[in-house]
Amino acid sequence: MEIKHRMIVFDAADIEAESAFWAGFLGGTVEKWSDRWHAIWVDGGWALGVQHAPDHVPPEWPDGAPQQIHLDFYFEAGAAHAEAHERALALGARQLKGADPGAARGVQVYADPAGHPFCLCWVPG
């Protein structure tokens, strides 16, 4: 059996906001396949899918409605992590958990526009 594509797909009630957030954060583009499905392309490759789910209930990290999925993005400590933090917030993310950005390594937790948690992690260079 040969798998042609491996894809992470986010469900979202607001497919436009979810698609724009991830395309903006990853530096990609949105390809609107239909009113119910968008593909996020990064560097010529299919990176994420967004599926319209009008009844989507966002998880409440960490103790409410259960988390369904999360992504971790790793950056070098310092300016790269700070830039990712600012980009995520500017695109509509909410920070759920902070950490000392001056630490040698750490994790900050955010929610995208549909409420899906994701982490910006930093490690020494």
C-alpha positions in Angstrom: 0.0 0.0 0.0 1.4 3.4 -1.0 0.0 6.4 0.8 0.0 9.4 -1.6 -0.5 12.2 0.9 -0.2 12.6 4.7 -2.3 15.5 5.8 -3.3 17.2 9.1 -6.7 18.7 8.7 -8.3 21.2 11.1 -12.0 21.4 11.6 -13.3 24.9 11.9 -16.6 26.8 12.0 -14.9 29.8 10.4 -12.9 28.2 7.6 -11.8 31.6 6.2 -10.2 32.7 9.6 -8.6 29.3 10.2 -7.1 29.1 6.7 -5.9 32.7 6.7 -4.2 32.1 10.2 -2.3 29.0 9.2 -1.3 30.3 5.7 -0.1 33.5 7.4 1.8 31.8 10.2 3.5 29.2 7.9 4.2 31.7 5.1 2.0 29.9 2.7 -1.1 30.4 0.5 -4.7 29.2 0.7 -6.2 27.2 -2.1 -10.0 27.2 -1.8 -11.1 23.8 -3.2 -14.7 24.4 -2.2 -16.8 26.2 0.4 -16.1 23.3 2.8 -12.4 22.6 2.1 -9.2 24.7 1.9 -5.7 23.5 1.3 -2.7 25.4 2.8 0.4 25.3 0.6 3.9 26.1 1.8 7.0 26.0 -0.5 5.1 24.3 -3.2 3.8 21.5 -1.0 0.5 20.7 0.6 1.0 21.5 4.3 -2.4 21.5 6.0 -6.1 21.1 5.2 -9.0 23.1 6.7 -12.5 21.5 6.7 -15.7 23.5 7.4 -17.3 22.0 10.5 -20.2 24.3 11.5 -20.7 22.6 14.8 -17.0 22.6 15.8 -16.5 23.0 19.5 -13.1 24.4 20.4 -11.1 22.5 23.0 -10.6 24.4 26.3 -7.0 23.8 27.1 -5.9 22.5 29.5 -8.9 21.3 31.6 -12.1 21.8 29.7 -13.4 20.2 26.5 -10.7 17.7 25.4 -7.8 18.7 23.2 -8.2 17.1 19.8 -4.8 17.7 18.2 -1.9 20.1 18.6 1.2 21.1 16.7 4.6 22.0 18.0 6.9 24.4 16.1 10.5 24.6 17.2 12.7 27.7 16.9 16.1 28.8 18.0 15.9 30.7 21.3 15.9 34.5 20.9 14.8 36.5 17.9 13.4 33.6 15.9 11.1 32.6 18.7 10.1 36.2 19.4 9.2 36.7 15.7 7.0 33.6 15.8 5.3 34.8 18.9 4.5 38.2 17.4 3.4 36.7 14.1 1.0 34.3 15.8 -0.6 37.1 17.9 -0.9 39.4 14.9 -2.7 36.8 12.9 -5.3 36.2 15.6 -3.8 33.5 18.0 -4.5 33.7 21.7 -1.7 32.9 24.1 -2.9 30.3 26.6 0.3 29.7 28.6 3.4 31.7 28.9 7.0 30.9 29.8 10.1 33.0 30.4 11.2 33.9 26.9 14.7 34.5 28.3 15.1 30.8 29.3 17.5 28.7 27.3 14.5 26.4 26.3 10.8 26.6 26.8 7.3 26.2 25.5 4.5 28.7 25.1 0.9 27.5 24.3 -1.4 29.3 22.0 -4.8 28.7 20.4 -5.5 29.4 16.7 -8.7 31.2 15.6 -10.8 27.9 15.9 -9.4 27.2 19.4 -6.9 24.4 18.4 -3.9 24.6 20.7 -0.4 24.8 19.3 3.0 25.3 20.9 5.9 27.6 20.0 9.0 25.9 21.5 12.5 27.2 21.7 15.8 25.5 22.1 19.4 26.7 22.3 21.0 27.4 18.9 
